[in-house]
């Protein structure tokens, strides 16, 4: 864990908040310096990038909470300067919709679009309390019986900077891949938090859904599983405390797979659901 | 079933193809007359509208098959004239990405945006044959033991024009709602085809994922369940013959629910997966 963990960080004053902060240069134009601190293997984590886009949209739209956000990943982002452009698509009473693009510049100064997003925002605090969720929280052993990167030689090749910023403890029964014997089941379960102790909010949930090792590892595949598209539904403002996350894959075929994530908070609420389409090398 | 069913229609020459055909007026600008034939209750079916947008994007992009398409529904579409505007976002070797908007005009001739879409297209015929799907097809009784609108007094209030164009046979075990005793389970299963016998293709799959009665009916809720966002993954070109579709809801809470659809073809391939976020009146 990073030194920041020695001091409990709070929502609005944490590594994650600083590294996802966008600066409005003009209406609908935001500057951001993409941090190298959220990279894994050779990639900037797609959930971190989605949180950056999500924060720019929250500044642009009349509503502040992402209810559903759909991102299509176009080219690989790199740490360093980037620009977010946003557009207000529609303003409604309870929901507003916006669009955003993350842009970087190549050696010749040409604009390269990294990610394009459509999102509908609302106010989570305005939702009725009615809960009829039939899904059950994932069965994960207690935190102290789960394992993180610090407990083993880094199972992931290349950069693992992001692991210093996460409290990620994997269910041993989904850790076979790290020990050379993947289960063959397309499932990964973990306890999740931010290393500096910052509690979860809707923006860190956008990071959480893409923060576990890919299910492809437990399916016996290795290497990068680049996201083509990722859609996240934020259904409830998460309660303080660690989150439980399960990701599952049921359709590995034709060089692609889906990854469904469920994020549960300490109050046993299913606070986020996501699905992504990703490429695999078969 | 409509009279068209007396003659087996083919892909490219069917009611569905005619009603989703867009006419290019200029590069990236398409005219379409939204058919009243695909309405249910008071709404134009969201899957039919997605197919219209999908066909315009197929004309705009260098690749012809939707791999993943994300639609945010802004305002309720009406039968009649509409315009689709498309933009090419990025061209890649195996995938290209585009954006599209469906527009109609109000009494004062003002443009009103109905739906905005982001999509990544490819070529399904270029995908490797490798299939490691762990999901299983839904257990649905044989077609002749399932029931459609023709077998009962229309269970859905208001318009049911779309039912004339579909071969939709529901699993009796998910029909409790139609008999006044909903199961309480958020699941709906059915055999699906087009009434005129046209086989499925990637565009009719965009219709299929949104064509069953809402799971909310089996959860004891009634009335319209408007879609906020719908994302569809097309994973394989469907084999000829009827499709089996299951839709499930696991998180009805706070006035919203998710609806996950799986579409299986006659060759037992999971050809499409979708998830939508919809509003419910609790």
Interface residues (C-beta under 8 A of the other chain):
Chain A: X67 X68 X70 X72 X74 X75 X89 X90 X95 X97 X99 X113 X116 X117 X118 X119 X120 X124 X127 X128 X129 X130 X131 X132 X133 X134 X135 X185 X186 X219 X228 X229 X231 X233 X235 X236 X249 X250 X251 X252 X253 X254 X255 X256 X258 X269 X270 X273 X275 X277 X282
Chain B: X67 X68 X70 X72 X74 X75 X89 X90 X95 X97 X99 X113 X116 X117 X118 X119 X120 X124 X127 X128 X129 X130 X131 X132 X133 X134 X135 X185 X186 X219 X228 X229 X231 X233 X235 X236 X249 X250 X251 X252 X253 X254 X255 X256 X258 X269 X270 X273 X275 X277 X282
